[in-house]
Amino acid sequence: MAKREIEEINAGSMADIAFLLLIFFLITTTMNLPQVQEERLPQKSDAEFLLSDRNVLQILANSKDNIAIEGEFIKKINGVQDFSIIKESVKDFYSHTQGAANLPLYDTLVTRVRCEEKLKNLSFLLSAYPDAALYQIEQGIWSRRLDACIELEKAGNKGEFLVLPQNATISIGLDNSTKYITYMSVLDQIMQGLNELREEYCEEKFKRKFSSLNDKVEADKKIISAIRQVYPKKIMKEKNRSVQ
C-alpha cells in the first residue's frame, strides 16, 4: 500500500504571529523599575535670598565636590572631607541657646494657651473672610502646634516648646558640575542631624525611640507629628549655579 504523504504546514504567517505576540506582551507586561527614593526639595526663589543671614544655614558644593558651610570649606583629613560636620552644624542650627551668634532667634514659645488664643482669633477672622488662604494656613499651623502641646502634656511634660522662625531654612546650593552622589551625601548628613535631634527629644519627653514609632498606629502618629512640630524639616535647594 502506498504511503500517504503528509501535507506540509504553511509557516508563511508564523513571523507575523510571533511579531503580534511580542507586541501583545510588551503592552500588557508591567516593568518593575528599581525602587530608588529621591528627596525632592522645594526650589528656593530669588526673593528668599533676602532673608536674614542668621536664619539661613547655607551649604554649598562646588564643581570639584568640595563642601562649604556658611562660606567656609570643610577641612580634609588625609584628603577626605569630614561630612559629619554638616550633621553637627544642622543640630546647632535647630537647637541652640537663644541669642547665639549667627544662629536664628527663636520665633516664640509655643504653649497650649497661646495656641488656643491664636486659633480663637483665626476662627473669628475666617468667619469674616472664609476664603482667606493665609488665615487657613495659619490655622493649620497653630492646630498642629496645639496638638503637639496636648501630646507633651499627656506624657507628663510641660506643653510648650520653642520654634524657629517660619523663614528659617537650610539651603543647599550646587554647582552645575557637582556630582549627584555629593548632593545625596549632603542631604543624608542633614537628615541624620535632624533625626538625631528627634530621637533625643522623643526619648526625653516620651521615653520612646523616634525610629521605633509606627505611623500606622494612631497613638504613635500623634507623637511623630508632635516631634515634627518641634523639629520640622526646613530644607530648600537653590537653583544650580556656578560655585567657586
C-alpha positions in Angstrom: 0.0 0.0 0.0 1.4 3.4 -1.0 2.4 5.7 1.9 0.2 8.7 2.4 2.1 11.9 2.0 1.8 14.3 5.0 0.8 17.8 3.9 3.3 20.5 4.7 2.3 23.1 7.3 2.3 26.5 5.8 4.6 28.5 8.0 4.4 31.7 6.0 2.4 33.5 8.6 4.5 32.4 11.7 6.6 35.5 11.6 3.6 37.7 11.7 2.1 35.8 14.5 5.3 36.0 16.5 5.5 39.7 15.9 1.9 40.2 17.1 2.6 38.1 20.3 5.7 40.2 21.0 3.7 43.4 20.7 0.9 42.0 23.0 3.4 41.0 25.8 5.2 44.4 25.6 1.9 46.2 26.0 0.5 44.0 28.8 3.6 43.3 30.9 4.4 45.6 33.8 8.0 46.6 34.1 9.4 46.5 37.6 11.6 49.6 37.8 14.3 50.0 40.6 12.8 51.5 43.7 15.1 54.5 44.3 13.9 57.0 46.8 14.9 60.5 46.0 14.4 63.5 48.2 12.5 66.1 46.3 13.1 69.5 47.8 11.3 72.8 47.1 13.3 75.2 45.0 14.4 78.4 46.7 13.2 81.5 45.0 15.4 84.6 44.4 13.3 86.6 46.8 14.2 84.2 49.7 17.8 85.1 49.4 16.9 88.5 51.0 16.3 86.6 54.3 18.4 87.5 57.3 21.7 85.6 57.1 21.3 84.2 60.6 18.0 82.5 59.5 19.8 80.5 56.7 22.3 77.7 57.1 23.9 77.7 53.7 25.7 74.6 52.4 27.4 74.8 49.0 29.1 72.2 46.8 31.4 73.4 44.0 32.4 71.8 40.7 35.1 69.8 42.5 32.6 68.5 45.0 34.2 70.5 47.9 31.6 71.4 50.5 31.4 74.8 52.2 29.3 75.6 55.2 28.5 79.3 55.6 31.3 80.1 53.1 34.0 78.0 54.9 35.1 74.8 53.2 35.3 71.6 55.2 38.8 70.7 56.0 40.1 67.5 54.6 41.7 64.7 56.7 44.0 62.6 54.6 42.4 64.1 51.5 38.9 63.2 52.6 36.2 65.6 53.7 34.6 65.0 57.1 30.9 65.2 56.1 29.8 64.7 59.7 30.5 68.4 60.3 27.3 69.0 58.2 25.3 67.0 60.7 26.7 68.9 63.7 26.0 72.3 62.0 22.4 71.2 61.4 22.0 70.3 65.1 23.3 73.6 66.1 21.0 75.4 63.7 17.9 73.7 65.2 18.9 73.6 68.8 21.0 76.4 70.4 20.9 79.0 73.1 18.7 81.9 72.3 20.9 84.8 71.0 23.8 82.6 69.9 25.8 84.4 67.2 24.8 83.8 63.6 22.0 81.4 64.5 18.3 82.0 64.3 16.4 83.8 67.0 13.6 81.6 68.2 10.3 82.9 66.9 8.2 82.2 70.0 7.5 79.9 72.9 4.6 77.8 71.9 2.2 77.0 74.7 -1.3 75.5 74.9 -2.8 78.8 76.0 -1.1 80.7 73.2 -2.3 78.1 70.6 -5.9 78.3 71.8 -5.8 82.2 71.7 -4.4 82.2 68.2 -7.0 79.7 67.0 -9.8 81.7 68.5 -8.6 84.8 66.7 -8.2 83.0 63.5 -11.6 81.4 63.8 -13.1 84.9 64.1 -11.1 86.2 61.1 -12.1 83.2 59.0 -15.8 83.7 59.8 -15.4 87.1 58.3 -13.1 86.1 55.4 -13.7 82.4 54.7 -11.6 82.4 51.5 -8.5 84.0 53.1 -5.8 81.4 52.3 -3.3 83.0 54.6 -5.6 82.6 57.6 -6.4 79.0 56.6 -2.6 78.2 56.5 -2.1 79.9 59.9 -5.0 77.9 61.4 -3.4 74.6 60.2 0.0 75.6 61.7 -1.5 76.5 65.1 -3.8 73.5 65.2 -0.8 71.2 64.8 1.1 73.1 67.4 -1.8 72.8 69.8 -1.9 69.0 69.2 1.8 68.9 70.0 1.3 70.7 73.3 -1.5 68.3 74.2 0.7 65.2 73.4 3.5 66.6 75.6 1.1 67.2 78.5 -0.3 63.7 78.1 3.2 62.3 78.5 3.7 64.3 81.8 5.7 67.2 80.3 5.1 70.9 80.1 3.0 71.6 77.0 5.4 74.1 75.5 8.3 74.3 73.1 10.4 76.8 71.2 10.1 77.1 67.4 12.4 78.6 64.7 11.1 81.5 62.6 8.9 80.4 59.7 11.6 81.6 57.2 14.5 79.7 58.9 15.9 77.2 56.4 18.8 75.0 55.5 19.8 75.9 52.0 21.7 73.5 49.6 23.5 75.1 46.7 25.2 73.1 43.9 27.4 73.9 41.0 26.2 72.7 37.6 29.1 70.1 37.7 28.5 68.8 41.2 28.2 65.1 41.3 24.8 63.6 42.3 26.4 61.4 44.9 27.8 64.5 46.6 24.3 66.1 46.8 22.9 62.9 48.3 25.7 62.7 50.8 25.0 66.3 51.9 21.3 65.6 52.2 21.9 62.4 54.1 24.0 64.3 56.7 21.3 66.9 57.1 18.7 64.3 57.7 20.9 62.4 60.1 21.4 65.6 62.2 17.6 66.3 62.2 16.7 62.7 63.1 19.3 62.6 65.9 17.6 65.6 67.5 14.2 64.0 67.1 15.5 60.8 68.6 16.9 62.6 71.6 13.7 64.6 72.1 11.5 61.6 71.8 13.4 59.6 74.4 13.5 62.6 76.8 9.8 63.5 76.5 8.0 60.3 75.6 10.5 57.6 76.8 10.4 56.1 73.3 12.7 55.8 70.4 11.6 58.0 67.5 12.8 55.5 65.0 10.6 52.8 66.6 7.3 54.8 66.2 4.9 53.4 63.7 2.9 56.0 61.7 0.2 53.4 61.0 -0.6 53.4 64.8 -2.8 56.4 65.8 -1.0 57.0 69.1 2.4 56.8 67.6 1.3 59.0 64.7 0.4 61.8 67.1 3.8 61.6 68.8 5.5 61.7 65.4 3.5 64.8 64.4 4.3 66.5 67.8 8.0 65.9 67.4 8.0 67.2 63.9 6.5 70.4 65.2 9.5 70.9 67.4 12.0 69.8 64.8 10.4 70.4 61.4 12.2 69.6 58.1 13.2 73.0 56.8 15.4 72.3 53.8 15.4 74.0 50.4 17.5 73.6 47.3 18.9 76.6 45.4 18.9 76.7 41.7 22.2 75.2 40.3 24.8 77.9 39.7 28.5 78.4 39.3 30.1 77.8 42.8 33.7 78.7 43.2 
